[in-house]
């Protein structure tokens, strides 16, 4: 090997070593397969969401009621395995309108619920946590639902 070839190879090796030594390791994001209530409450507080907490009939089921855009929202935490957001609307919608919303929406669904003589439409979204979620994913889930609420309210106004 020629002397200049050795010099080039040596400089290339030194450059790669220096780059590797100065490169910062990317931040490690913690992925959880269970979201305890304490974690969810910390995320809600960090987002500036003031909530009222209540417990379900079964242990491990918690509800968080809060306001977003003048609408009452409920966040359900089912044993840390499933997060569910919903908003009940008393507007009477036809099944065709419910289906129209569901065909255009990617991140929520509308469901007609009947309780005795009363029928409501519930706007819902779910996040399955068992496959793994991060704090950022939970925040995005809540923010995305905010957008879905606004879009649904506009949909109802038409």
Secondary structure, DSSP 4 states (H G I P E B T S, - for coil): --HHHHHHHHHHHHHHHHHHHHPPPPPPPPPBS---HHHHHHHHHHTT---EEEE-SSTTEEEEEEEETTEEEEEEEETTTEEEEEEEE-S---HHHHHHHHHH-SS-EEEEEEETTEEEEEEEEEEE-TT-B-HHHHHHHHHHHHHHHHHHHHHHH-
